[in-house]
Every structure is written in C-alpha cells, then in structure tokens.
C-alpha cells in the first residue's frame, strides 16, 4: 500500500516463524502486499492470525524472519516502520471518557504532529469518516459502528502506508459490518492505502481481493480470491474448507 504511485510494497513478510516454547504458532510465513491493495487474511480460530498481528504491531519481537513496512524492517529499524502503520485492534483502545476529537488529538500528539497540522488532519478525517458533527461527543455515547470509525480516523491521522484491521467487524450487527467493510474498501481505492483485513468470516471477502489463508501456523494459500476459489473447489466456502481441512500448501 503506497501513495502517489510509489511502487514499493507496503508490506513484506519474509520467512516468519514463531513459537511459544515448544508450540509452533507460525511456520515460515511469507507474503507481500502491493500499494493500494485490499488483502484479506482468513483463517479459523487458532490458525496463527493473532500471533501474526502481534508481530506486525511489534507487541511480540520477531524470533525468525523479517517484516518490512514500506521497506523499513521491524527488526532493524522499528520506529520508521511503525510510523508507516495504522492499526485498528479487535478490542477498542479508545478512551471512553474523552470526546471523539480529544482521542484524535491525543494520538496526533504521540506522533509529534504540530498543532496546525493536527487541526487540519483531525478536521479532514472527521469529515471523511462522517463524524464531524460528533466531534464533541464522548466516545462512550457512540454506537459500535461509530466507535470503529473513530478508531479508523485515529489510525489514519499520521498518514500511514498500511492500515491493519484485526477482526474490526467483531461485535457489529450485519448492516454495520457491511458498511464498515465497504467504507474501508473506499478508503483503499481513493487514498491508495494498502489494507490488511483479518477475519474468519467468508462474506467479508470479495472475488478481487488478495487472499491469504492461514491454517495451523502455515500460509496454505495466497492469491486472488476468485482464482483460489476456482482452483480449490469452485467457491470460496469449498476452497476454505478444503484448505483448512487438508492443510494443502501452496
């Protein structure tokens, strides 16, 4: 995910393995994400998605392999790598007693943005997320869908190359899930931000998406969703069942 025609991959995961003591959680996982692409990371519970997200956000240190965000290594140059990453975690990390705008301004301060730049970016993101009229409301007054939009606005304030959403639709009703998924895709196409969307819900994947299927710590399939579906069963549900039952690797 790059901007302005930048051809550098937004994300490169190279030969990443990770173990909790004797238990192997990830085994030699490698993939890349091009500028402006929407990629869905799909896998059943226990597949290793949470471990991979923890490594991507540097909650865990790498044990083997490397991860590069916008060409910067999380292992060797973590600060410039993380500055290019925006994250929406499954569990909300907003301060419920602060207003929408206060949450955004606090995040901007952490990234060292000037007051003028902060004001401009907060205004722009609130407008983009349809939240301008709610800027003074406390976050606890918002419904789940609007809270997610606040988190997305916050994640985009520092203008990252890569937006990572970890089970972002969890807990939302079907209409809100669909609206959120559509909204993120629009951001991806309009701003050329690359998106990695982790989910276990097949209906959140579209045929043209880059699809990564993780099973028992291994990346068992990667490619365009419609092509993988045809290759492994004719539809996504059949392909996913087959790949996460047999563990057939690509």
N, C-alpha and C positions, 0 to 999 in steps of 0.2 A: 504494500500500500504506500504509494508515494504521492507526491503532489507535483503539479506543474510539469508533468512529463518525465519525472525522474524515473529512470529505468531500473534503478537498484531495487532488489527485492525488499519488501517491507519486513519480512521475517524469514530467517533461515534457521532451521533446527537440524543439527548435524550429529548423528550417531549418539543420541542421548540415551543413557541408561541410568536407572536409579533404583536403589534397594533400601528397604527398611530392615536393617540387619540381614538375616538370611532370605527375607522375602523380596523377590524381584518385582518391582512395580512397573518399570518401563524397561524395554529391551531394544536398544539400537534403533530408536525412533528418529527418522529423518524426513523432512519435507520443507518446502518453501512456499511463500505467499507473495504473489506479484502485486505491483501497485494497483490500487483501485479495485481489488477483487474481494468478493464475499466468500469466505470459506466456512463451511460447517464442520465442526469436529463432533462426530457422532460416536456413541459407544454406550453399552449397557453399564449399570452400576458395577463398580469395581474394575472397570476397564483400564483405569490409569489416568482418566481425564483430570481429576483433581490434583494429582501429583504433577502432571504436565503444567497445569495452570500455576501451581505453586512455584515451579521452576521458572516459568515465563515471567512471573512477577517478582522473582527473587525472594520469595518467602522461604524457599529452600535453596541451598547452594548446590551448584552442579557437582555431580560426582564423576561423570564421564560424558564426553562430547562437548558441544558448544551451542549456544543460542545467540544469534545476531539480530538486532532490531535496527533496521536502516543501516546495516553494515557495521554496527558497533557491537562488540562482544559483551554479553552479560558477565562473562567470566573475567575478562581482562580490563574492560572499560565500562563498568556497570552504570555510572552516572549518566554519560551521554546516551547510553542505550535506553535507560528507563525514562529519560526526558522525551523520547520519541514514542512512548507507550501510554495509551489511555486505557483505564480499566473500570469495568462495572462488575463488581463481585456479585455472587448469588445472594449473599446476605448483605443487606444495606449497611453502609458505613456513614450515612448522613447523620448530622446532629439534629435530632428531632425538635429540640427547643430553640434552634436558630431558624431564622427565616430562610427562604429559598436563596435570596441574594447574599445573605451572610455566609451561607455554606459555600457559595461560589467564590466570594471574596477571600475567604479563609484559604481555599485551595490555591487561588491565584497568588496569595502571599507566600505560600510554601514553595511555589515555583519562581519566586523572585520577580514577579511582574510589577511594573510601576503602577502608580495609582491611575494614571491616564490610560495606560494600556488595559488595566483591569476593568475600568469603567466601560471602555469600548467593547471588550470581549464579552463581558457579562451581558451588556445590552444585546449584542449580536446573538449570543447563544440562547438567551431567554426568548428572543423573538423567533429564532429558528425552531426552538422546541415548543413554541406556542404557550409559553409560561410568563410572558411579560406582565400580565395582569395579576399574577400570583406571586410576584417577587417579594412582597412584604409578608406573605402568609408563613406561619410556622410550618415546617415540614410535616409535623405530626397531624396537621389539618388536611393533608393531601391524601388522595387515594393511592393505591399501589401503582397504577399506571403513571400517574403524575410524578410520584417519587422516583420511578425509573427514569423519567425524562429529566428530572433534576440531576440524577447521577450521570446521565449521558452528557448533559450540558457541562457538568463539572469535569468529566473525563476529556472533553474537547477543548477546554479553556486554554490549555498550553499548546494547542495545535499539533497533536501527535501524528505520526505517520500511520500508526497501527492502533486500532480500537479493539480491545479484547473484552468480550462479554461472556461471563461464566454463568450459564443457566439463567440468563437475565429474565426470562419469562416465567420463572418459577413463582407460583402463588398467584399469578394473574388469571382472570377469567378468560375464556376463549376469545372474546372480542378484543380485549386488551392485549392478549398475546399476539393476535394477528396484526393489530395496529402497530405494536412495538416492532415486530419483525419487518413490516413494510416501511416503517419510519427509518430504521437502521439501513435498509437497502437503499433508500433515497439518499441518505447521507453519503453512503458509499459511492454512489454514482455521481452525485452532484459535487462532492468535495475531493473525490479520488482518494479517500481514506480507505485503507485496507481493513477488513474486518475479519476477526476470528470469533465465530459464534459457537459456543459449546452447548450441546443439547443431547437429550435422549429421546426427543420427540421427532418422529419422521416427518410430520406435517409442517415442520419449520424449515425443511429443506426444499429448494426449488431445483428443477432439472438443470439449469445453467450454473449452479453453484459449484465451486471447487469443494469436493467432499473428501474428508479424512475419516476413516473408520478405525477406531481403536478397540482392541479386544485382548484381554489378558496381558496388557502391557506392550502389545505389539501393534504396529500400524499394518493392518491386514489389507487395506485397500486405500488408494488415493487416485484422484482423477475427477473429471467432470461427472456430476451426479447421474445424468441421463445415460452416459456411456457405461458407467459402472453398473447401473441397474440392468441394462441390456446384457452385459457380459455375465452377470451373476444372478440371473433369474427372471429378467423381463420387467420387473418393477422394483422400486426401492425396498418395499417391505420384504419381498422374497430374497433380494440380494442381501439385505441386512441380516435376515435370519440365517441364511446360508453361511455368510462370512463369520458371524459370531457364534455359530454352532460348530462349524468345521475348523475355524481359525485359519482358513486358507490364506496364505500370504502372497502379496504381490512383490 
